[in-house]
Amino acid sequence: MVAAHRPPGTGPGRRTFLRRGTALALGVAATAALPGCAAGTSDGVGADGRVTVELWHGQTDTGRAAIEKLVAEFNRTHPGIRVDAGGGVLADAMLQKITAALAAGSFPDVAYVFGSDLASVARSPSVVDLTETVGSGPTPWNDFWAPARAAVTLNGHVRAAPALLDSLAVVCNKKLFRDAGLPLPRPGWTWEQFTDTAARLTDRRRGVFGTGWPGVGDEDTVWRLWPMVWDLGGDVIAPDGRHIGFEDVGEKALGTVAALAGDRSVYVDPKPGSEQMYQVFASGRMGMVVTGPWQLPDIRQAGIDHHVVPLPSYSGRPVTISGPDTWTVFDNGPARTSAARTFVSWLTQPAQDVRWDVSAGSLPLSRSTQALSAWREQEARTEGLRVFTQALTSARVRPVHPAYPQVSQALGQAIAAVLIGRSTPAGALRDCAREANAALLIPR
């Protein structure tokens, strides 16, 4: 997803915000803090010696309640630090808020920043390098899942702490499979089997679709295609950094999308957030949906007897995508920076991480969290959750690159054009490559 971690059943899709397009004017994020502004006039140390840390957590409803409980516990157990969780904005508007705050020189100590936005935000010299913090932290750095580490690492430096982890898999409606006389898919299945199954599940007379795909052209549309690209040997950005890395394989991946559209087996969601797509699935009128662990509570609440299976592939090898988010620390002087480092290190420890994961519907950041009895109990009572956790071993992340939003926007338009039959895979890929390659040539 993707506030960025808005739990199911509390409003627009929880991962809407993570997957949205981020083609914004990001240049001002690189602006240095202006001297004399609010952020730099106080080191946050009160008369009693207590340091105040300003947190913009971006959460709402259940997620907000979870983070506020954790903050309250931290404040009780760390008498020299007080974390103020009252400021900020919902996570879907965090990039704009942080961008403006950096330009004004008045910014928080810690903010919840989407992984896809980190490269742009980290261009600011006010973003604290956390390489030493995570290297000497209580949770060994290599204990964090590889996607969590990759999402916060830029040019060999750790620019934020992991905050959220997820993965994509396929959730199936068992009743619709039985009605169609189809066996449930098994790990190792292929995209050809997926499209064939979607066609056989579709019953237009009853308003039943085989599957769904977000059709707005935003990041929600895009990130489902990256596992196909990676499985075919491509990448988001080529090694030279000046071209997209999927010109050779993108047409085949878009061909799978075109096959779904040609069979009329795919429900194309016309609105941001995928809410309509998920509502169709929850109403029992969609056989398969590609989604993440955040959707499982809604599916269970809807009474859908479901089965979770890893994503299909072209090769038969497992591959998926994770969309991690981050706790980004900003420099408001030595005392506040030190206190902020202490807070994010504490927050990512397994004892705190597991409470956040269970409350807010994400996956464990580290193998140590995964091993805790609280997480094992969560997996045992949540049908299919273990599949998402196991998928982390094959998960990759989008590159931490300042031009990624433009690449995503170009590919999103291509996918949307194929979904509605406005373009062929070859034509859509040509348009995408022209726009994305131009964006990659712009100095940053």
KEZAZA-683117 format. One record per residue (C-alpha): x, y, z; residue number from 1. Coordinates in nm, 4 decimals. Example, Ala and Ser with C-alpha at 12.3 -4.5 7.8 and 13.67 -1.06 7.14 Angstrom:
BEGIN
node px=1.2300; py=-0.4500; pz=0.7800; num=1
node px=1.3670; py=-0.1060; pz=0.7140; num=2
REM end
This chain:
BEGIN
node px=0.0000; py=0.0000; pz=0.0000; num=1
node px=-0.1457; py=0.2696; pz=0.1382; num=2
node px=-0.3167; py=0.6576; pz=0.5949; num=3
node px=-0.0345; py=0.4668; pz=0.4153; num=4
node px=-0.1189; py=0.2169; pz=0.6716; num=5
node px=-0.4898; py=0.2792; pz=0.6895; num=6
node px=-0.6384; py=-0.0464; pz=0.8135; num=7
node px=-0.9108; py=-0.2235; pz=0.6185; num=8
node px=-1.2623; py=-0.1036; pz=0.6802; num=9
node px=-1.1635; py=0.2477; pz=0.7856; num=10
node px=-1.2077; py=0.4388; pz=0.4647; num=11
node px=-1.0312; py=0.4464; pz=0.1265; num=12
node px=-0.8007; py=0.1555; pz=0.0514; num=13
node px=-0.5199; py=0.1280; pz=0.3001; num=14
node px=-0.2493; py=0.1013; pz=0.0388; num=15
node px=-0.4016; py=0.3574; pz=-0.1947; num=16
node px=-0.1471; py=0.6041; pz=-0.0773; num=17
node px=0.1565; py=0.3851; pz=-0.1221; num=18
node px=0.0609; py=0.2974; pz=-0.4771; num=19
node px=-0.0596; py=0.6332; pz=-0.5924; num=20
node px=0.1245; py=0.8251; pz=-0.8610; num=21
node px=0.3743; py=1.0719; pz=-0.7174; num=22
node px=0.4431; py=1.2923; pz=-1.0184; num=23
node px=0.4750; py=1.6075; pz=-0.8112; num=24
node px=0.7087; py=1.9024; pz=-0.8151; num=25
node px=0.9693; py=1.7538; pz=-0.5858; num=26
node px=1.2577; py=1.9897; pz=-0.6419; num=27
node px=1.1894; py=2.1986; pz=-0.3348; num=28
node px=1.2357; py=1.8890; pz=-0.1195; num=29
node px=1.6065; py=1.9320; pz=-0.1813; num=30
node px=1.6064; py=2.2825; pz=-0.0360; num=31
node px=1.8224; py=2.3211; pz=0.2698; num=32
node px=1.6609; py=2.4334; pz=0.5918; num=33
node px=1.6482; py=2.8083; pz=0.6114; num=34
node px=1.8357; py=2.9583; pz=0.9055; num=35
node px=1.6344; py=3.1229; pz=1.1739; num=36
node px=1.3132; py=2.9301; pz=1.1047; num=37
node px=1.1121; py=2.7446; pz=1.3657; num=38
node px=1.2824; py=2.4086; pz=1.3244; num=39
node px=1.6257; py=2.5462; pz=1.3904; num=40
node px=1.5594; py=2.7868; pz=1.6755; num=41
node px=1.5207; py=2.5286; pz=1.9499; num=42
node px=1.7066; py=2.2098; pz=2.0274; num=43
node px=1.3904; py=2.0771; pz=2.1896; num=44
node px=1.5383; py=2.0581; pz=2.5387; num=45
node px=1.3014; py=2.1756; pz=2.8102; num=46
node px=1.3882; py=2.3344; pz=3.1424; num=47
node px=1.3746; py=1.9886; pz=3.2983; num=48
node px=1.6246; py=1.8521; pz=3.0466; num=49
node px=1.3608; py=1.6511; pz=2.8610; num=50
node px=1.3884; py=1.6464; pz=2.4807; num=51
node px=1.0709; py=1.6781; pz=2.2739; num=52
node px=1.0521; py=1.4883; pz=1.9422; num=53
node px=0.7869; py=1.5946; pz=1.6920; num=54
node px=0.6366; py=1.2974; pz=1.5048; num=55
node px=0.4242; py=1.3189; pz=1.1896; num=56
node px=0.2883; py=0.9634; pz=1.1784; num=57
node px=0.0313; py=1.0010; pz=0.8999; num=58
node px=-0.2044; py=0.7374; pz=1.0360; num=59
node px=-0.5786; py=0.7380; pz=1.0878; num=60
node px=-0.8313; py=0.5312; pz=1.2839; num=61
node px=-0.6857; py=0.1941; pz=1.3882; num=62
node px=-0.3367; py=0.2840; pz=1.2704; num=63
node px=-0.3461; py=0.6080; pz=1.4651; num=64
node px=-0.4617; py=0.4287; pz=1.7794; num=65
node px=-0.1798; py=0.1748; pz=1.7419; num=66
node px=0.0971; py=0.4303; pz=1.6987; num=67
node px=-0.0356; py=0.6489; pz=1.9806; num=68
node px=-0.0291; py=0.3523; pz=2.2194; num=69
node px=0.3292; py=0.2805; pz=2.1227; num=70
node px=0.4257; py=0.6458; pz=2.1646; num=71
node px=0.2655; py=0.6526; pz=2.5105; num=72
node px=0.4673; py=0.3466; pz=2.6124; num=73
node px=0.7883; py=0.4963; pz=2.4772; num=74
node px=0.7290; py=0.8164; pz=2.6734; num=75
node px=0.6703; py=0.6159; pz=2.9934; num=76
node px=0.9873; py=0.4119; pz=2.9514; num=77
node px=1.2142; py=0.6934; pz=2.8278; num=78
node px=1.1764; py=0.9742; pz=3.0831; num=79
node px=1.4371; py=1.1927; pz=2.9111; num=80
node px=1.2402; py=1.2052; pz=2.5847; num=81
node px=0.8860; py=1.3080; pz=2.5027; num=82
node px=0.7489; py=1.2156; pz=2.1592; num=83
node px=0.4701; py=1.4486; pz=2.0462; num=84
node px=0.2490; py=1.2577; pz=1.7999; num=85
node px=-0.0071; py=1.5317; pz=1.7512; num=86
node px=0.1265; py=1.7026; pz=1.4403; num=87
node px=0.1481; py=1.6271; pz=1.0736; num=88
node px=-0.1002; py=1.5239; pz=0.8101; num=89
node px=-0.2434; py=1.2014; pz=0.6676; num=90
node px=0.0204; py=0.9975; pz=0.4910; num=91
node px=-0.1251; py=1.0476; pz=0.1434; num=92
node px=-0.0437; py=1.4200; pz=0.1780; num=93
node px=0.2850; py=1.3722; pz=0.3639; num=94
node px=0.5089; py=1.4368; pz=0.0640; num=95
node px=0.3525; py=1.7752; pz=-0.0031; num=96
node px=0.3625; py=1.8632; pz=0.3662; num=97
node px=0.7280; py=1.7627; pz=0.4068; num=98
node px=0.8272; py=1.9360; pz=0.0844; num=99
node px=0.6757; py=2.2625; pz=0.2062; num=100
node px=0.8235; py=2.2163; pz=0.5539; num=101
node px=1.1735; py=2.1642; pz=0.4175; num=102
node px=1.1421; py=2.4736; pz=0.2004; num=103
node px=1.0296; py=2.6756; pz=0.5023; num=104
node px=1.2921; py=2.5297; pz=0.7348; num=105
node px=1.0301; py=2.4166; pz=0.9870; num=106
node px=0.9949; py=2.0404; pz=0.9837; num=107
node px=0.9347; py=1.7519; pz=1.2260; num=108
node px=1.1948; py=1.5224; pz=1.3763; num=109
node px=1.0374; py=1.2035; pz=1.2385; num=110
node px=0.7869; py=1.1570; pz=0.9557; num=111
node px=0.6164; py=0.8605; pz=0.7904; num=112
node px=0.7428; py=0.8810; pz=0.4303; num=113
node px=0.6429; py=0.6402; pz=0.1548; num=114
node px=0.9275; py=0.4301; pz=0.0215; num=115
node px=0.8551; py=0.5546; pz=-0.3296; num=116
node px=0.9073; py=0.9149; pz=-0.2085; num=117
node px=1.2216; py=0.8629; pz=-0.0018; num=118
node px=1.4714; py=0.9334; pz=-0.2817; num=119
node px=1.3163; py=1.2727; pz=-0.3465; num=120
node px=1.2923; py=1.3648; pz=0.0213; num=121
node px=1.6446; py=1.2416; pz=0.0965; num=122
node px=1.7896; py=1.4962; pz=-0.1454; num=123
node px=1.7508; py=1.7448; pz=0.1369; num=124
node px=2.0568; py=1.7861; pz=0.3606; num=125
node px=1.8137; py=1.7989; pz=0.6540; num=126
node px=1.7462; py=1.4253; pz=0.6242; num=127
node px=1.9563; py=1.2322; pz=0.8754; num=128
node px=2.1770; py=0.9441; pz=0.7604; num=129
node px=2.0801; py=0.6433; pz=0.9734; num=130
node px=2.3513; py=0.4035; pz=0.8561; num=131
node px=2.5288; py=0.4069; pz=1.1912; num=132
node px=2.2003; py=0.3958; pz=1.3825; num=133
node px=2.0767; py=0.0759; pz=1.2195; num=134
node px=2.4260; py=-0.0751; pz=1.2134; num=135
node px=2.4555; py=-0.0538; pz=1.5894; num=136
node px=2.0878; py=-0.0926; pz=1.6756; num=137
node px=1.9364; py=-0.3625; pz=1.8971; num=138
node px=1.7922; py=-0.5446; pz=1.5925; num=139
node px=2.0746; py=-0.6685; pz=1.3656; num=140
node px=2.0472; py=-0.4978; pz=1.0269; num=141
node px=2.0655; py=-0.8269; pz=0.8372; num=142
node px=1.7749; py=-0.9563; pz=1.0458; num=143
node px=1.5405; py=-0.7185; pz=0.8648; num=144
node px=1.3858; py=-0.8627; pz=0.5513; num=145
node px=1.5774; py=-0.7706; pz=0.2347; num=146
node px=1.2908; py=-0.5564; pz=0.0928; num=147
node px=1.2802; py=-0.3516; pz=0.4139; num=148
node px=1.6551; py=-0.2868; pz=0.3904; num=149
node px=1.6510; py=-0.2086; pz=0.0184; num=150
node px=1.3664; py=0.0412; pz=0.0476; num=151
node px=1.5616; py=0.2670; pz=0.2849; num=152
node px=1.9069; py=0.2367; pz=0.1253; num=153
node px=2.0235; py=0.4980; pz=-0.1234; num=154
node px=2.3747; py=0.5014; pz=-0.2714; num=155
node px=2.4924; py=0.2624; pz=-0.0016; num=156
node px=2.3592; py=0.4707; pz=0.2871; num=157
node px=2.0562; py=0.4030; pz=0.5051; num=158
node px=1.8429; py=0.7161; pz=0.4761; num=159
node px=1.5469; py=0.6085; pz=0.6917; num=160
node px=1.4268; py=0.3310; pz=0.9215; num=161
node px=1.1837; py=0.0658; pz=0.7941; num=162
node px=0.8256; py=0.1369; pz=0.9018; num=163
node px=0.5984; py=-0.1006; pz=0.7100; num=164
node px=0.6327; py=-0.4132; pz=0.5011; num=165
node px=0.3903; py=-0.5976; pz=0.2746; num=166
node px=0.3805; py=-0.8193; pz=-0.0349; num=167
node px=0.1427; py=-0.9107; pz=-0.3143; num=168
node px=-0.0287; py=-1.2464; pz=-0.3655; num=169
node px=-0.3542; py=-1.3693; pz=-0.5201; num=170
node px=-0.6665; py=-1.4174; pz=-0.3104; num=171
node px=-0.9233; py=-1.6554; pz=-0.4615; num=172
node px=-1.2960; py=-1.6945; pz=-0.3947; num=173
node px=-1.3380; py=-2.0679; pz=-0.3304; num=174
node px=-1.7113; py=-2.0686; pz=-0.4087; num=175
node px=-1.6626; py=-1.9193; pz=-0.7545; num=176
node px=-1.3924; py=-2.1746; pz=-0.8275; num=177
node px=-1.6290; py=-2.4531; pz=-0.7241; num=178
node px=-1.9106; py=-2.3061; pz=-0.9323; num=179
node px=-1.6822; py=-2.3008; pz=-1.2363; num=180
node px=-1.5531; py=-2.6517; pz=-1.1702; num=181
node px=-1.1957; py=-2.5289; pz=-1.1387; num=182
node px=-0.9230; py=-2.6478; pz=-0.9011; num=183
node px=-0.7675; py=-2.3850; pz=-0.6784; num=184
node px=-0.4312; py=-2.2622; pz=-0.8089; num=185
node px=-0.1127; py=-2.3851; pz=-0.6495; num=186
node px=0.2309; py=-2.2278; pz=-0.6008; num=187
node px=0.4365; py=-2.2305; pz=-0.9187; num=188
node px=0.1474; py=-2.1505; pz=-1.1513; num=189
node px=0.2001; py=-1.9283; pz=-1.4552; num=190
node px=0.0525; py=-1.6078; pz=-1.5911; num=191
node px=-0.0904; py=-1.8076; pz=-1.8816; num=192
node px=-0.2755; py=-2.0223; pz=-1.6277; num=193
node px=-0.3890; py=-1.7046; pz=-1.4506; num=194
node px=-0.5409; py=-1.5524; pz=-1.7663; num=195
node px=-0.7012; py=-1.8838; pz=-1.8637; num=196
node px=-0.8479; py=-1.9227; pz=-1.5141; num=197
node px=-0.9773; py=-1.5648; pz=-1.5179; num=198
node px=-1.1546; py=-1.6278; pz=-1.8485; num=199
node px=-1.3162; py=-1.9479; pz=-1.7190; num=200
node px=-1.4290; py=-1.7806; pz=-1.3970; num=201
node px=-1.5970; py=-1.4953; pz=-1.5834; num=202
node px=-1.9744; py=-1.5122; pz=-1.6172; num=203
node px=-2.1024; py=-1.1880; pz=-1.7644; num=204
node px=-2.4664; py=-1.2915; pz=-1.7285; num=205
node px=-2.4193; py=-1.3032; pz=-1.3516; num=206
node px=-2.1852; py=-1.0043; pz=-1.3412; num=207
node px=-1.8913; py=-1.2211; pz=-1.2310; num=208
node px=-1.5367; py=-1.1211; pz=-1.3276; num=209
node px=-1.2324; py=-1.3436; pz=-1.3285; num=210
node px=-1.0098; py=-1.0775; pz=-1.1766; num=211
node px=-0.9605; py=-0.7020; pz=-1.1417; num=212
node px=-0.6974; py=-0.4387; pz=-1.2122; num=213
node px=-0.6803; py=-0.0720; pz=-1.1093; num=214
node px=-0.7265; py=0.1346; pz=-1.4252; num=215
node px=-0.6497; py=0.4917; pz=-1.3197; num=216
node px=-0.2879; py=0.4770; pz=-1.4328; num=217
node px=-0.1430; py=0.5607; pz=-1.0923; num=218
node px=0.1027; py=0.3661; pz=-0.8802; num=219
node px=-0.1773; py=0.1305; pz=-0.7813; num=220
node px=-0.2007; py=0.0359; pz=-1.1490; num=221
node px=0.1740; py=0.0064; pz=-1.1933; num=222
node px=0.3205; py=-0.1910; pz=-0.9071; num=223
node px=0.1345; py=-0.5097; pz=-1.0008; num=224
node px=0.3334; py=-0.5215; pz=-1.3261; num=225
node px=0.6831; py=-0.5016; pz=-1.1787; num=226
node px=0.6959; py=-0.8694; pz=-1.0670; num=227
node px=0.6246; py=-0.9653; pz=-1.4299; num=228
node px=0.9069; py=-0.7422; pz=-1.5514; num=229
node px=1.1531; py=-0.8800; pz=-1.2965; num=230
node px=1.0557; py=-1.2393; pz=-1.3701; num=231
node px=1.1221; py=-1.1791; pz=-1.7408; num=232
node px=1.4714; py=-1.0519; pz=-1.6642; num=233
node px=1.3980; py=-0.6815; pz=-1.6882; num=234
node px=1.4212; py=-0.4040; pz=-1.4342; num=235
node px=1.2604; py=-0.0698; pz=-1.3615; num=236
node px=1.5703; py=0.1316; pz=-1.4545; num=237
node px=1.8638; py=0.0048; pz=-1.6610; num=238
node px=2.2083; py=-0.0213; pz=-1.4970; num=239
node px=2.3273; py=0.2953; pz=-1.6746; num=240
node px=2.0517; py=0.4909; pz=-1.5019; num=241
node px=1.9622; py=0.6655; pz=-1.8274; num=242
node px=1.7031; py=0.4266; pz=-1.9669; num=243
node px=1.4173; py=0.2115; pz=-1.8471; num=244
node px=1.5124; py=-0.1498; pz=-1.7911; num=245
node px=1.2021; py=-0.3110; pz=-1.9403; num=246
node px=1.1995; py=-0.2137; pz=-2.3085; num=247
node px=1.2872; py=-0.5719; pz=-2.4043; num=248
node px=1.0325; py=-0.7454; pz=-2.1801; num=249
node px=0.7610; py=-0.4882; pz=-2.1191; num=250
node px=0.5627; py=-0.5847; pz=-2.4261; num=251
node px=0.5206; py=-0.9422; pz=-2.3012; num=252
node px=0.4103; py=-0.8232; pz=-1.9583; num=253
node px=0.1628; py=-0.5801; pz=-2.1143; num=254
node px=0.0504; py=-0.8671; pz=-2.3390; num=255
node px=-0.0755; py=-1.0490; pz=-2.0307; num=256
node px=-0.2773; py=-0.7402; pz=-1.9387; num=257
node px=-0.4076; py=-0.7242; pz=-2.2949; num=258
node px=-0.5145; py=-1.0900; pz=-2.2782; num=259
node px=-0.7268; py=-1.0194; pz=-1.9704; num=260
node px=-0.8797; py=-0.7166; pz=-2.1382; num=261
node px=-0.9412; py=-0.9067; pz=-2.4620; num=262
node px=-1.1241; py=-1.1841; pz=-2.2776; num=263
node px=-1.3276; py=-0.9229; pz=-2.0892; num=264
node px=-1.2389; py=-1.1176; pz=-1.7764; num=265
node px=-1.0930; py=-0.8213; pz=-1.5870; num=266
node px=-1.2839; py=-0.5605; pz=-1.3909; num=267
node px=-1.1066; py=-0.2316; pz=-1.4591; num=268
node px=-1.1482; py=-0.0057; pz=-1.1569; num=269
node px=-1.1992; py=0.3510; pz=-1.2865; num=270
node px=-1.1363; py=0.5262; pz=-0.9548; num=271
node px=-0.8242; py=0.5799; pz=-0.7422; num=272
node px=-0.7809; py=0.3517; pz=-0.4446; num=273
node px=-0.9087; py=0.0218; pz=-0.5889; num=274
node px=-1.2082; py=0.0401; pz=-0.3581; num=275
node px=-1.4563; py=-0.0570; pz=-0.6283; num=276
node px=-1.2423; py=-0.3533; pz=-0.7319; num=277
node px=-1.2269; py=-0.4739; pz=-0.3728; num=278
node px=-1.6001; py=-0.4189; pz=-0.3281; num=279
node px=-1.6695; py=-0.6389; pz=-0.6312; num=280
node px=-1.4523; py=-0.9121; pz=-0.4779; num=281
node px=-1.6122; py=-0.8729; pz=-0.1348; num=282
node px=-1.9588; py=-0.9003; pz=-0.2914; num=283
node px=-1.8716; py=-1.2447; pz=-0.4305; num=284
node px=-1.8519; py=-1.1324; pz=-0.7938; num=285
node px=-1.4785; py=-1.1692; pz=-0.8602; num=286
node px=-1.2849; py=-1.4934; pz=-0.8666; num=287
node px=-0.9305; py=-1.3665; pz=-0.8019; num=288
node px=-0.7773; py=-1.0430; pz=-0.6805; num=289
node px=-0.4108; py=-0.9487; pz=-0.6591; num=290
node px=-0.3707; py=-0.7771; pz=-0.3244; num=291
node px=-0.1761; py=-0.7623; pz=0.0006; num=292
node px=-0.2253; py=-0.8686; pz=0.3624; num=293
node px=-0.4053; py=-0.5438; pz=0.4453; num=294
node px=-0.7138; py=-0.6670; pz=0.2589; num=295
node px=-0.7575; py=-0.9948; pz=0.4491; num=296
node px=-0.9672; py=-0.8522; pz=0.7371; num=297
node px=-1.2150; py=-0.6991; pz=0.4910; num=298
node px=-1.2363; py=-1.0248; pz=0.2977; num=299
node px=-1.2949; py=-1.2208; pz=0.6152; num=300
node px=-1.5537; py=-0.9702; pz=0.7368; num=301
node px=-1.7374; py=-1.0050; pz=0.4051; num=302
node px=-1.7674; py=-1.3785; pz=0.4657; num=303
node px=-1.5683; py=-1.4785; pz=0.1574; num=304
node px=-1.4336; py=-1.8325; pz=0.1866; num=305
node px=-1.0910; py=-1.7628; pz=0.0416; num=306
node px=-0.7643; py=-1.9201; pz=-0.0624; num=307
node px=-0.4323; py=-1.7353; pz=-0.0923; num=308
node px=-0.1672; py=-1.8388; pz=-0.3435; num=309
node px=0.1619; py=-1.6734; pz=-0.4457; num=310
node px=0.1689; py=-1.4605; pz=-0.7581; num=311
node px=0.1983; py=-1.6504; pz=-1.0851; num=312
node px=0.5122; py=-1.6114; pz=-1.2928; num=313
node px=0.6390; py=-1.6819; pz=-1.6433; num=314
node px=0.9292; py=-1.8944; pz=-1.5213; num=315
node px=0.7642; py=-2.0959; pz=-1.2463; num=316
node px=0.9988; py=-1.9326; pz=-0.9953; num=317
node px=0.8493; py=-1.7316; pz=-0.7081; num=318
node px=0.8593; py=-1.3540; pz=-0.7424; num=319
node px=0.6592; py=-1.0745; pz=-0.5852; num=320
node px=0.6851; py=-0.7090; pz=-0.4892; num=321
node px=0.6891; py=-0.5347; pz=-0.1558; num=322
node px=0.6085; py=-0.1675; pz=-0.1032; num=323
node px=0.7803; py=-0.0729; pz=0.2223; num=324
node px=0.7357; py=0.2647; pz=0.3901; num=325
node px=0.9758; py=0.4490; pz=0.6170; num=326
node px=1.0333; py=0.6480; pz=0.9327; num=327
node px=1.2475; py=0.9348; pz=0.8071; num=328
node px=1.4468; py=1.1418; pz=1.0585; num=329
node px=1.5201; py=1.5122; pz=1.0106; num=330
node px=1.7991; py=1.7188; pz=1.1663; num=331
node px=1.6699; py=1.9697; pz=1.4189; num=332
node px=1.9898; py=1.9838; pz=1.6219; num=333
node px=2.1965; py=1.7242; pz=1.8108; num=334
node px=1.9621; py=1.6661; pz=2.1050; num=335
node px=1.6463; py=1.6189; pz=1.8980; num=336
node px=1.8269; py=1.4122; pz=1.6359; num=337
node px=1.9697; py=1.1804; pz=1.9022; num=338
node px=1.6284; py=1.1420; pz=2.0638; num=339
node px=1.4654; py=1.0737; pz=1.7263; num=340
node px=1.7240; py=0.8036; pz=1.6531; num=341
node px=1.6445; py=0.6431; pz=1.9879; num=342
node px=1.2724; py=0.6490; pz=1.9130; num=343
node px=1.2850; py=0.4921; pz=1.5642; num=344
node px=1.5321; py=0.2269; pz=1.6863; num=345
node px=1.2901; py=0.1369; pz=1.9647; num=346
node px=0.9915; py=0.1392; pz=1.7312; num=347
node px=1.1446; py=-0.1153; pz=1.4920; num=348
node px=1.2417; py=-0.3639; pz=1.7626; num=349
node px=1.0407; py=-0.6902; pz=1.7436; num=350
node px=0.8404; py=-0.6312; pz=2.0638; num=351
node px=0.7020; py=-0.3046; pz=1.9255; num=352
node px=0.6988; py=-0.4065; pz=1.5603; num=353
node px=0.4716; py=-0.7062; pz=1.6218; num=354
node px=0.2122; py=-0.4901; pz=1.7964; num=355
node px=0.2161; py=-0.2452; pz=1.5073; num=356
node px=0.1896; py=-0.5266; pz=1.2494; num=357
node px=-0.1019; py=-0.7004; pz=1.4199; num=358
node px=-0.2918; py=-0.3766; pz=1.4802; num=359
node px=-0.2350; py=-0.2151; pz=1.1429; num=360
node px=-0.2320; py=-0.5137; pz=0.9049; num=361
node px=0.1265; py=-0.5329; pz=0.7812; num=362
node px=0.4015; py=-0.7943; pz=0.7810; num=363
node px=0.6916; py=-0.8312; pz=1.0277; num=364
node px=0.9899; py=-0.6101; pz=0.9473; num=365
node px=1.2395; py=-0.8707; pz=1.0635; num=366
node px=1.2790; py=-1.2429; pz=1.1041; num=367
node px=1.2969; py=-1.1879; pz=1.4800; num=368
node px=0.9479; py=-1.0387; pz=1.4730; num=369
node px=0.8277; py=-1.3265; pz=1.2577; num=370
node px=0.9537; py=-1.5722; pz=1.5204; num=371
node px=0.7552; py=-1.4168; pz=1.8049; num=372
node px=0.4574; py=-1.6122; pz=1.9392; num=373
node px=0.2321; py=-1.3069; pz=1.8916; num=374
node px=0.3001; py=-1.3115; pz=1.5180; num=375
node px=0.2638; py=-1.6885; pz=1.4898; num=376
node px=-0.0745; py=-1.6599; pz=1.6612; num=377
node px=-0.1752; py=-1.3866; pz=1.4171; num=378
node px=-0.0846; py=-1.6114; pz=1.1247; num=379
node px=-0.2735; py=-1.9042; pz=1.2761; num=380
node px=-0.5977; py=-1.7090; pz=1.3083; num=381
node px=-0.5734; py=-1.5289; pz=0.9711; num=382
node px=-0.6344; py=-1.7563; pz=0.6730; num=383
node px=-0.3692; py=-1.7033; pz=0.4049; num=384
node px=-0.1513; py=-1.4579; pz=0.5985; num=385
node px=0.1411; py=-1.6991; pz=0.6062; num=386
node px=0.1552; py=-1.6946; pz=0.2236; num=387
node px=0.2222; py=-1.3200; pz=0.2291; num=388
node px=0.4956; py=-1.3598; pz=0.4912; num=389
node px=0.6625; py=-1.6436; pz=0.3034; num=390
node px=0.6520; py=-1.4365; pz=-0.0151; num=391
node px=0.8978; py=-1.1913; pz=0.1418; num=392
node px=1.1784; py=-1.4321; pz=0.0556; num=393
node px=1.1200; py=-1.3570; pz=-0.3154; num=394
node px=1.0074; py=-0.9958; pz=-0.2835; num=395
node px=1.1783; py=-0.7045; pz=-0.4541; num=396
node px=1.1176; py=-0.3327; pz=-0.4222; num=397
node px=1.0959; py=-0.0426; pz=-0.6587; num=398
node px=1.4222; py=0.1494; pz=-0.6935; num=399
node px=1.4990; py=0.4316; pz=-0.4532; num=400
node px=1.5463; py=0.6764; pz=-0.7420; num=401
node px=1.4300; py=1.0385; pz=-0.7745; num=402
node px=1.2962; py=0.9783; pz=-1.1271; num=403
node px=1.0851; py=0.6808; pz=-1.0275; num=404
node px=0.7591; py=0.8825; pz=-1.0086; num=405
node px=0.7973; py=0.9858; pz=-1.3731; num=406
node px=0.8773; py=0.6290; pz=-1.4833; num=407
node px=0.5741; py=0.5067; pz=-1.2907; num=408
node px=0.3484; py=0.7701; pz=-1.4426; num=409
node px=0.4545; py=0.6751; pz=-1.7952; num=410
node px=0.4015; py=0.3040; pz=-1.7328; num=411
node px=0.0706; py=0.3688; pz=-1.5598; num=412
node px=-0.0599; py=0.5454; pz=-1.8679; num=413
node px=0.0575; py=0.2529; pz=-2.0812; num=414
node px=-0.1173; py=-0.0079; pz=-1.8662; num=415
node px=-0.4382; py=0.1944; pz=-1.8556; num=416
node px=-0.4328; py=0.2327; pz=-2.2351; num=417
node px=-0.3999; py=-0.1444; pz=-2.2778; num=418
node px=-0.6700; py=-0.2215; pz=-2.0199; num=419
node px=-0.9294; py=-0.0105; pz=-2.2019; num=420
node px=-0.8186; py=-0.1203; pz=-2.5488; num=421
node px=-0.6921; py=0.2226; pz=-2.6529; num=422
node px=-0.3462; py=0.0920; pz=-2.7423; num=423
node px=-0.1603; py=-0.2282; pz=-2.8200; num=424
node px=0.1134; py=-0.3509; pz=-2.5860; num=425
node px=0.3795; py=-0.2532; pz=-2.8410; num=426
node px=0.2384; py=0.0939; pz=-2.8960; num=427
node px=0.1836; py=0.1587; pz=-2.5285; num=428
node px=0.5386; py=0.0504; pz=-2.4466; num=429
node px=0.6845; py=0.2832; pz=-2.7122; num=430
node px=0.4999; py=0.5790; pz=-2.5615; num=431
node px=0.6051; py=0.4766; pz=-2.2132; num=432
node px=0.9723; py=0.4395; pz=-2.3096; num=433
node px=0.9787; py=0.7790; pz=-2.4800; num=434
node px=0.8407; py=0.9623; pz=-2.1753; num=435
node px=1.0268; py=0.7646; pz=-1.9089; num=436
node px=1.3634; py=0.7776; pz=-2.0851; num=437
node px=1.3295; py=1.1537; pz=-2.1247; num=438
node px=1.2661; py=1.1851; pz=-1.7518; num=439
node px=1.5727; py=0.9755; pz=-1.6695; num=440
node px=1.7957; py=1.2082; pz=-1.8732; num=441
node px=1.7039; py=1.5114; pz=-1.6617; num=442
node px=1.9886; py=1.5918; pz=-1.4181; num=443
node px=1.8859; py=1.5517; pz=-1.0537; num=444
REM end
